[in-house]
Amino acid sequence: MIKLEKIFSFRFFFRLAFVSLSLFVLIVFLNTPKVLFYPDNVLMLFRDKILSFGFGSGFPISLNQDVNPLNFEIIDNTAMILGSSEFISVSPSSKIIFRTGHSFSCPLMKKSRCRALISDCGGNDFKIVSRSKVYKTGKTENNIISSSISEIENYCFLTDSDGYCCEMVVFGLHDDKKKYRYCFSQLHAVDIAINESGKNVAVCGFYASDNEIKSVVQIFDIESKEPKFTYESKDNILISLCYFSNNEIVAIGDRLAIFVDSHNKIKEFNYDSKQFCLASIDKDFGLILSLSATFDERNQQVFVLKKNGKLVSRINTEKRIKSLFFAKKRIMCLSENQVSVFDVSGNLRWKKRVPVTTKKSLLISNSKAFLLGNREISLTTDIKD
């Protein structure tokens, strides 16, 4: 009788453990972007996760190099830092997972959900890195203007071009073959973006016509010779563009933001004469814009917009914002000596005083954030001082 009870008890706990594990796997699956389940991505993410285990010597961590805030990003809660002399990845437990040197004169980093494309803007050297290794190195034929990398198949560059204003080139991520090339005879392109599958590429830029400067967004299918979509606007200098997770695009200008849905329908968000300051994108939700009514960029408002361009909320900060970060429906604003975290409805979740030398803040959970300071990286939490 006792043996039967032990058997039934064992079976009960085994089934309970199996059900619990199944629920855990299901939750992870539902909350993880499906592009990350591509076989090569799974292996790389598994390697990165294993090598990120462990603890470092604590924060702050000295970087011993200058870092442009634009080259300070996160991938899966890991800080990705491209400095003036090397690339470093750091875990939230202060472990330096990986570092590799470079000789870029003007470092530039563009990232996907699992890799980063680091390159020499104005030069032709580049590397593709994960959190734990150099995936590949290479050189472009012409000098790099901008770049982008997809989650699965391809990566691309916007470069100078002999005889043309510029050109874009798309390469295979796994075979380095040149998949697509297009030369722009009139368009002075300033930024490029590739979608998650690597099949569509968008560029933005400007050209002069009839004594007017016209801004342009063009979308390309790498299976077609010519652009499949072109949109022009006046009196709006486009600065950058990005793909959202569902093939929708946003192009950010100095006077309005242009949203292009998957059917190439346009929606514009006008800044109403406000001064453009900063922007940040959550690929799964939308865009946040920091706008100011004055040229000194004081008393900024943060506008929260969905991927379709619909305004969700606006946040009155009454401060000059140094950096914005948007991920997982949380917004982090860095002012002179304080970080503030809001939800997408504009409700303040927490705030914390930080050193005045802080250049950028990146939220890694609802309660923790990386801080980029003067040649160092640190961690802050919502715990009150």
Secondary structure as the mmCIF struct_conf table of DSSP 4:
data_model
#
loop_
_struct_conf.conf_type_id
_struct_conf.id
_struct_conf.beg_label_comp_id
_struct_conf.beg_label_asym_id
_struct_conf.beg_label_seq_id
_struct_conf.end_label_comp_id
_struct_conf.end_label_asym_id
_struct_conf.end_label_seq_id
HELX_RH_AL_P HELX_RH_AL_P1 ILE A 2 LEU A 30
TURN_TY1_P TURN_TY1_P1 ASN A 31 ASN A 31
BEND BEND1 THR A 32 THR A 32
HELX_RH_3T_P HELX_RH_3T_P1 LYS A 34 PHE A 37
BEND BEND2 TYR A 38 TYR A 38
HELX_RH_AL_P HELX_RH_AL_P2 PRO A 39 SER A 52
BEND BEND3 GLY A 54 GLY A 54
BEND BEND4 SER A 57 SER A 57
BEND BEND5 PHE A 59 PHE A 59
STRN STRN1 ILE A 61 SER A 62
BEND BEND6 GLN A 65 GLN A 65
HELX_RH_3T_P HELX_RH_3T_P2 PRO A 69 ASN A 71
STRN STRN2 PHE A 72 ILE A 75
TURN_TY1_P TURN_TY1_P2 ASP A 76 ASN A 77
STRN STRN3 THR A 78 LEU A 82
BEND BEND7 SER A 84 SER A 85
STRN STRN4 GLU A 86 VAL A 90
TURN_TY1_P TURN_TY1_P3 PRO A 92 SER A 93
BEND BEND8 SER A 94 SER A 94
STRN STRN5 ILE A 96 GLY A 101
BEND BEND9 SER A 105 CYS A 106
STRN STRN6 PRO A 107 LYS A 111
BEND BEND10 ARG A 113 CYS A 114
STRN STRN7 ALA A 116 ASP A 120
STRN STRN8 CYS A 121 CYS A 121
TURN_TY1_P TURN_TY1_P4 GLY A 122 GLY A 122
BEND BEND11 GLY A 123 GLY A 123
STRN STRN9 ASP A 125 VAL A 129
BEND BEND12 ARG A 131 LYS A 133
STRN STRN10 VAL A 134 LYS A 139
BEND BEND13 GLU A 141 ASN A 142
STRN STRN11 ILE A 144 ILE A 149
BEND BEND14 GLU A 151 GLU A 153
STRN STRN12 ASN A 154 THR A 159
TURN_TY1_P TURN_TY1_P5 ASP A 162 GLY A 163
BEND BEND15 TYR A 164 CYS A 165
STRN STRN13 CYS A 166 GLY A 172
TURN_TY1_P TURN_TY1_P6 LEU A 173 ASP A 175
STRN STRN14 LYS A 178 PHE A 184
BEND BEND16 SER A 185 GLN A 186
STRN STRN15 HIS A 188 ILE A 194
TURN_TY1_P TURN_TY1_P7 GLU A 196 SER A 197
BEND BEND17 GLY A 198 LYS A 199
STRN STRN16 ASN A 200 SER A 209
TURN_TY1_P TURN_TY1_P8 ASP A 210 ASN A 211
STRN STRN17 GLU A 212 ASP A 221
TURN_TY1_P TURN_TY1_P9 ILE A 222 GLU A 223
BEND BEND18 SER A 224 GLU A 226
BEND BEND19 LYS A 228 LYS A 228
STRN STRN18 PHE A 229 LYS A 234
BEND BEND20 ASP A 235 ASP A 235
STRN STRN19 LEU A 238 TYR A 243
TURN_TY1_P TURN_TY1_P10 SER A 245 ASN A 246
BEND BEND21 ASN A 247 ASN A 247
STRN STRN20 ILE A 249 GLY A 253
BEND BEND22 ASP A 254 ARG A 255
STRN STRN21 LEU A 256 VAL A 260
TURN_TY1_P TURN_TY1_P11 SER A 262 HIS A 263
STRN STRN22 ILE A 266 ASN A 270
TURN_TY1_P TURN_TY1_P12 ASP A 272 SER A 273
HELX_LH_PP_P HELX_LH_PP_P1 LYS A 274 LYS A 274
STRN STRN23 GLN A 275 ASP A 282
TURN_TY1_P TURN_TY1_P13 LYS A 283 PHE A 285
STRN STRN24 GLY A 286 SER A 292
BEND BEND23 ALA A 293 THR A 294
TURN_TY1_P TURN_TY1_P14 PHE A 295 ASP A 296
BEND BEND24 ASN A 299 ASN A 299
STRN STRN25 GLN A 301 LYS A 306
TURN_TY1_P TURN_TY1_P15 LYS A 307 ASN A 308
BEND BEND25 GLY A 309 GLY A 309
STRN STRN26 LEU A 311 ASN A 316
BEND BEND26 LYS A 319 LYS A 319
BEND BEND27 LYS A 322 LYS A 322
STRN STRN27 SER A 323 ALA A 327
TURN_TY1_P TURN_TY1_P16 LYS A 328 LYS A 329
STRN STRN28 ARG A 330 LEU A 334
BEND BEND28 GLU A 336 ASN A 337
STRN STRN29 GLN A 338 ASP A 343
TURN_TY1_P TURN_TY1_P17 VAL A 344 SER A 345
STRN STRN30 LEU A 348 ARG A 353
TURN_TY1_P TURN_TY1_P18 VAL A 356 THR A 357
STRN STRN31 LYS A 360 LEU A 363
BEND BEND29 SER A 365 SER A 367
STRN STRN32 LYS A 368 LEU A 372
BEND BEND30 ASN A 374 ARG A 375
STRN STRN33 GLU A 376 THR A 381
BEND BEND31 ASP A 382 ILE A 383
#
